[in-house]
Amino acid sequence: MTTTTRWTRRHLDLITEDPATTAPPILGPAEAALPGLDLWDMWAIQDEDGTTALFDGRELWMGLTAPALGHPEDRHDVARIRLLALDAGKWIDLGNLFPDEESPGSREWSGTAIRRPDGTVSVFYTATGHRGEPRPTFVQRVIEARLPLGNSRQPRSGSHREIVRSDSEFYLPADDLEGGPGNIRAFRDPAWFRGHLLIAASIPWGDRHMGAIALTGPESEGWPLRPPLLIADGINREIERPHIVTHNNLHYLFFCTHHQSFEPPDTAPTGLYGFVSTTLDGPYEPLNGSGLVIANPATQPDQAYAWMVLDDLRVVSFLDYRGPADRTHFGGTVAPLLKLHLEGNRTHIEPAIGIS
């Protein structure tokens, strides 16, 4: 039975500037992994046990992309999932994952991907809007696409089906027609964990909404929705990219959020946050007392986002804004990798590691 954990103001009050939880500043020019494209919200294809899968000795990754034109925030209205290989520290572009007009949405948002025992890959992703709509809406649906993968740059066709919906019992529907990042309800970012899915969701909070992490029952039972695994108890309206990593027989629940998503805004930094439990169903305890695992440095509070922790405790994110939120200061590419050290309910960042 799921025990809902509450992330509260009491936890946030424990946040301090600490080298153990502060990412080093990202300085100097950034080389685009995909020239001409913005790249963000990346995830490695995993095996069903959570390990990073290898395909002919190299990792395959997915990420969201859009043409590197106009204001960077417009990328969310045209996002497509792209396939990349990581080979000897170099990123190799393998093109759009799906053919044009195959996804049921008007664009594709974040998810995860799992290699099945038969060699096919299940891509769990967010279909946002509706295919062919005259202007972008913010309806979000959790989709599974099952498809073969090869080394060709051609898009891969597969079956796409909606597998779980937000419901009125636990979660608000993510059916906003107007809005934008940070101002819409969520039911997105599905992440696989041992036959279950974690989903970034929203719950009612008076006349507003607050962030939550939804948990489904096992795939074998049709992905039934359970009560929230975690709720931001009046302190944050947008939790994103929840996922779980196991380490030393403990379950580490990670997610990210922006400083402007806190209530009130800027009461905690943009960063990766996390909780730990002995079981999937909880209850969970905040890491480092507050939940903060990686914060952007105060000198560059928006330098990176969308952290994802891999089974070997590498942490991938993308280079966001190093200055005002405009095209000149936007990175739109892979940020330097970090690595975490986990010891019970305490964490610290290990020295940054490069990818090339």
Buried (B, 14 or more C-beta within 10 A) or exposed (E): EBEBBBBBEEBBEEBEEEEEBBBBEBEEEBEBBBEEBBBBBBBBBBBBEBEBBEBEEBBBBBBBBBEBEEEBEBBBBBBBBBBBBBEEEEBBBBBBBBEEEBBBBBBBBBBBBBBEEEEBBBBBBBBBBEEEEEEBBBBBBBBBBBBEBEEEEEBBEBEBEEBBBBEEEBBBBBBBEEEEBBEBBBBBBBBBBEBBBBBBBBBEBEEEBBBBBBBBBEBEEEBEBBBBBBBBBBBBBBBBBBBBBBBEEBBBBBBBBBBBBBBEEEBBBBBBBBBBBEEBBBBBBBBBBBBBBBBBBEEBBBBBBBBBBBBEBBBBBBBBBBEEEEBEBBBBBBBBBBBBEBEEBEBBBEEBEEBE
